[in-house]
Amino acid sequence: MAGTVESTKPGTLESIKHWPKATKDYFNELRAEMRRVTWPNAQQVRATTAVVILTVFAFGAFFQIVDSILNHTIARISEVLAK
């Protein structure tokens, strides 16, 4: 057949043979990358955790207020339209 293209992809068995080496390489690279990570100390973790918790409560309060205002507004509109 004219114009046949040969596949350059390795066969399934060939790719399976490379899994152990690829897996080992992956974990070696992962270990090396984790050594380069700058980990926060306990004080930094506590401080950022406190900021996150306070922010969550602030947003919760904000959305509660907005929800109350919208609920009241919609209730008033419904009363006016029902008359």
Secondary structure by P-SEA (a helix, b strand, c coil): ccbbbbbccccaaaaaaaaaaaaaaaaaaaaaaaaacccccaaaaaaaaaaaaaaaaaaaaaaaaaaaaaaaaaaaaaaaaac
